[in-house]
Structure formats: C-alpha cells, structure tokens
C-alpha cells in the first residue's frame, strides 16, 4: 500500500516537475534564450526540505524528461539531474548548519534563506550544469560565463518564488477561504490597473512595475506569509510575463530579475518582522491577562500607584479591604482610600507610600499599620511596598510608581498577643506568671535608678494546702481567684503582682522607701487574713506569710533577689505564720532557720580546697538487643568529698542554685574538664557538661570558655553543653543566639529533660541544638504506660525533623533499652549500662 501511494505521488511530482520545466523553457523563448525563472529548482528544494531525500529520484527523472524534450542526450539529462541534486544538497547543508526553519518566522531566517539557500547554493548547481553543456558541445567556452549567470539567476528566482509557495499553500495551507478572498480582492485592483496600463500605454507599461512593490509589502503585512507567497508569484508572472510582447534586452532582463528578487527579500523580511511583533504583542497580552487574573484571585490586596502615589489599579481584595471600588479610587491619592495610622499609642496618621517614594535609596519596605474601617472597626494591615522602576536612559532608573500589597494580619496579631499573654500569665488568675516576673525583675535591675529603692514581697498563703486537700481544688481555685482580685487593688501603678506557684505570689513595688514597702506588705497581709470565702455552708480563710527584700543598685541577679525574699518568707512561716519578715543579710536567726545555707560555705570551701571531684556516666550506642556497641561519650558529673563520704549533687545543687553559686561550680567543672582534655588531642570522645540557668544566661561565662579552649588547645567539637528545657525556654531568643554563636565556634548543645515542659513541641524548631535528651520520667514508664510510648514517639519524630539526635537517659533495664531502640533511640544512658564513677583517663570512643 505504501509503494502504491509512493508511486502515485511520484508520478504527480514528476508531472509537476516536467510542467515547471516546460514553463521555464517557455520563458526561455520569450527572453531570447535566457530563462529568468526555472520552477523545477524551487520544487526540487521543497521536496527534499519538506519531505526528505526519498523524492530525489523525481529530480533525476524530471531532468531526463527535460533533456529529452529538448532532444538532448540522456547523459545531458543525468548531468542536469546530478547538478540539480548537488544544488539541493548544498542548500540543505546550509539550511541544516544555520538552523533555517521552513516557517521563515524570523527576519534572520528570511535573510539566511534568500542569501544562502536561494542565492549561494544555485552557484554550485549552475556550475555543474554549465560544465555538462560544455562537455556536450551545446555551448562554446565564450558562452559559458553568460550561461552560468543565466542558469544561476533562473534557479535562484525559482527557489525564492516556488519553495515558500509550496510550503505555505501545500504543506501547511491556511484554514478556510477568507484569506484567499481577501488576496483576490486586493490583487484584482492591481490586475485591473496594469491591464489598463498595457492597453493604454503598451510600450511604457513596464515603467510602472515599481508600483508592484507597495502591493507586495501591503499584502505581506495584512495577509502574512501566505499572502506574500501568492503576491510574489503573481508579481513574477506579471513582470516576467511582460516579455511575451517581444524579446527583452539584457538590461531589462537584469532589471526585472533584480526587481523580483528584491521584492521577495523585502516581502519575507516584512512578514517575519510583523509576525514577530504580533507574537510578542500576543505574548504580552497573554501575560498581562494572566497577571491580571492572578492579581484578581489572590487573597492579598494589590494596589498600583503612580509616582505621585495616585491609584492606577486595585484588585478585588484591595477593594474589599479599603471599601473603595477600583473605578471610584482611580487617580485618587493612596492616603485617601487607605488612611493608615501607626500602631504605637497614641496612633498618628501615617503616609508610608509617599514617604517611601521620596526615599530613592530603597526599593522595598514592609511595615504594619492600623487601619480604621467603618464596617469592621480597627484592623492591622501589613503594607508591602515595592518600587516600580523604568529605564531612564544612560543607565538611569526612573521611578514609575509603586506596587502596594495589603494583607490583613488582624487575626495573626490577635493570636500572637493571645499566645504572648498565655505564655506570660497564669491561666487561673490571669496574673503574670513566673516568667513574666523574671522579665520584669530583669528590666528593673537593668534600669534601676541608684537613687530609688524597690521592694519585693514574697507571699505564701498559709494553710492553703489544707483547703485543697480537704475540700478539693474547686474551692482552692475559687479562693485564689478572689484573693488575686483583692491583691490587684493593692498593687501600685508602678509595680507587678504575679502568681509564681500554686499558693505563692510575688509583688514588686518600684520607687518606694523601705517604710512604704513594709506598709504595703502589712496591708496585703491584712487583706488576705480578713478575707473569708463562703462556699455552700462553709467559710474559708487563710493567712499570709510575707518575706520582704529591698532592691537596690547593688543587685544584678533576679534569682538572688527572689532567693532573699523566699528566705524571709520562710522565716515568717517558721516564726508562726501570718506575719511579715524582712531579709537581713547578717541576721543569724534567719540563717539558722535555713540550715541549707551551711552548704553555701561548704561549697565555697570546696572550690578553694579542691573538695569537688569529676565523675562521669557513659552514653552508649546499643544494638536491637540492648547490648552496648560503643561508648561515644559521657555526661560529666560532680561530687563533693566531705570527710570520708562522697555527697551526691542532689544535696547541694539546689542550695547552690538558690544562692547563685552555680556559675562558680559550672566554671570549675568546665575548666577542670578542659584541662584534662588537653592531654587527649586527636580523640573524638564527647563530654556533656550540664549548665545551670544562671550560668547559661551569664554572657561572661562563654567568653571564659573560649579563653580556656584557647589556653588548653582543646577540640571544641568534643564539648557538648547540656541546658534544661525550662532554662532554654525562659528567653528563647537569647538561648537561640547563644547556641548559634557557640556552635559557630564548634561547640555542641543538647536540650536536657526534653518533654518535661508543655512548650517543647512549639519551641523545639527554634532551638538549633545537636542532641535532645528525653526526660527520664517518660523512659522509666515506657513499659507500663502506653501514653509514655506515644509521647516518646512523637518527640522523636519532631526531633528528627530538625536533624537532631535523641538520647534516652535513666535506662535501668534491658527491656527498657530494647523498647527505646524499637522507638528509634539507639543512644542510651542509665544505670543498666554504667553507674557514675570517678573520671579516669580520657576515654577513646569513636564519637557520635
């Protein structure tokens, strides 16, 4: 079937080739032996370019038929076929090399097609044809030059006219007949004009050929490549057909062929240029519509203003946010349709757009403002402004206005304030909590005026636990709410009342004398003692033991201030409850009530006399059976040698923390460890050093750490500082900054007791720690409490999402170890593997 189809097409193409040859020979007669157009050359290139070399036999057969019709030998026909094929091959080589597309859709393609395929390639084919003519004796050597030029020009005009015509009307014909009708309409006027010219002035009609050039250009612009190819065919027929009236001179032949070639070049260049412009305009319109559709559908308001800050465009969301329609807002100042105010009280009118446009150095700005709406009231808008810049010549940048993106962040701001409030307030009484109190004291100590004294009252409700135990938490909670409401009334304007634990409150009073502080303390005590809560048939009342301390410019630690007030409160309780006591540093009675203060002296002596010793407990990598495979590191511990016994840290650490002595102990542990590590250069064993909250928040500590690291030349990557979750989350911004700063130097960090606080899930992603040590309470209960396993799984997943390694501590049995490995934690610590022991020679683990 394919052979039959090929044969039919072969015959049709051969017939066209032969007819084209006859047409060329006809023009040869009219032009005195010169052929100004050889159609087979255009047909030959079209066949090979558009359909492939399988049609090359048509060219050989066609040239044989042409030779036979001229009563020439078969050899001449074969030579003519070889010459035509060589010409096509040369043209195809240049078409492929220069990437000329058959659509002639660009000016470059049009120029390359005419210059290379239509003009340069026929030079080679014409040369071979002339050589064949000479060898056959059909021409003399003196005629070779003129024959070669004639052959070349005839093939060139044939390629210029016929090849595009075949492409645009045979290979890819236009759909419908509208284009043909339009072309016929335009061409009919030209045909009538020239017909009249040949009738009226037959001898001078050829002088009007130049008027065909505008016709070709016009049809090329209005009808595209299809119209141009038809018009060029008609032009060639009209111009070259004029020769039928008589033999033309060589000069006229040259003029006509040059005119046809020039029109062809101009037609396809103009067509390509206009099609490129139409394509660009279409793409721009498409992109403009797509952009407008996008702007119309996004959830942010978008407003475009000119350089005067007058509105030029608004999308629907901007209309909704401002309450203005785009039509009503056009050409109005931005400040009119969107009046903004600053967020800080008192709120002042703001005009950020005009201010931004006046600042030529900035290209973008993001700020939040208050927006008053008649329908929705006050809202918070995030305003993003970006400058629209246009070319000003010579590298200048001219401001063409700005694009403003409006986003309603009222709900986000409201939620953020709500979360901040919840983080800093007690949910039961809505009083500030311990974290808020710490922040308040930190600010107060930072800004403390040397001429003013502030007071701190530590309030502990007497017998409150008894009410909770006998009547339930419902009554206790109600009593706390009532007392909180009463105590608020006793809080001065410059002060803070906070609930710091179940039945403990703190009241800070700024800028008062000691006498005024004591008067307030007594008023608070009486308020609490005189209050009675009636609940059902019962009446409840409590007392208050209040410890008072004074804050002066000598204080720099909020923990120390709270500890003093706590000590005074403890003395008030021991003295009979329901009374006020003031902390005095030299009061021996107060010190006697706190036997743990003796520890403070012992701790100081231990530092001076070397009674502290370093202990260690290994951290192990284990397999699925719970067997230890490697010990990559250990946790550094401390013991106090007192007489002949070793005292565990549980006995003295609370006292050290209470009296602000932990930074001294932590410094001793860190420097002693670094000194020991200096003898183990090149090893990878990791040491985990616990840091107290006071030490971690002491910026001077980390400077000293760096000094010791330089002094002892230790590998910083072998040191991992452990900080508890509660300490890390006390000031998360400061924690993050400290960790990042030290991590850049090579130190590692671990978050200890992870999971013991409710804020772990929300804040873990903000802490750039290397390790997460799960709280031992979950690990101990993992075998009998399914909820503990669920919590561990979830915490492990969260930690892994942050590329953190998990360590489980307090592993006390093989069953717990296997379960932890199954849950995805193969790094364990606990008595099952190693009990705390004196730190011996520096170990040689592989590291982790």
Secondary structure as UniProt FT lines:
FT   HELIX           2..30
FT   TURN            31..33
FT   HELIX           39..51
FT   HELIX           53..55
FT   HELIX           56..69
FT   TURN            70..71
FT   HELIX           74..98
FT   TURN            102..103
FT   HELIX           107..112
FT   HELIX           113..120
FT   HELIX           121..136
FT   HELIX           141..143
FT   HELIX           144..158
FT   HELIX           159..163
FT   HELIX           164..166
FT   HELIX           167..171
FT   HELIX           178..200
FT   TURN            202..204
FT   HELIX           205..211
FT   HELIX           212..241
FT   HELIX           242..245
FT   HELIX           250..297
FT   STRAND          301..305
FT   TURN            307..308
FT   STRAND          310..314
FT   HELIX           316..322
FT   HELIX           326..329
FT   TURN            330..331
FT   HELIX           334..337
FT   STRAND          340..341
FT   STRAND          349..350
FT   HELIX           352..358
FT   TURN            360..361
FT   STRAND          364..373
FT   TURN            374..376
FT   STRAND          377..391
FT   TURN            394..395
FT   STRAND          397..408
FT   HELIX           410..424
FT   TURN            427..429
FT   HELIX           434..446
FT   TURN            450..451
FT   STRAND          454..462
FT   HELIX           464..471
FT   HELIX           473..489
FT   STRAND          495..499
FT   STRAND          504..509
FT   HELIX           514..530
FT   STRAND          533..535
FT   TURN            536..537
FT   STRAND          538..540
FT   STRAND          543..551
FT   TURN            553..554
FT   HELIX           558..574
FT   TURN            575..576
FT   STRAND          580..582
FT   TURN            585..586
FT   HELIX           588..593
FT   TURN            595..596
FT   HELIX           597..609
FT   STRAND          612..622
FT   TURN            624..625
FT   STRAND          628..642
FT   TURN            643..644
FT   STRAND          645..647
FT   HELIX           649..651
FT   HELIX           653..658
FT   TURN            659..660
FT   HELIX           662..677
FT   TURN            678..679
FT   TURN            681..682
FT   STRAND          686..691
FT   HELIX           693..696
FT   HELIX           699..712
FT   HELIX           716..718
FT   STRAND          719..724
FT   HELIX           725..730
FT   HELIX           732..744
FT   TURN            745..746
FT   STRAND          748..754
FT   TURN            758..759
FT   HELIX           760..763
FT   HELIX           764..766
FT   STRAND          771..774
FT   HELIX           776..780
FT   TURN            781..784
FT   HELIX           786..801
FT   TURN            802..803
FT   STRAND          805..808
FT   HELIX           814..822
FT   TURN            823..824
FT   STRAND          827..828
FT   TURN            831..833
FT   STRAND          837..838
//
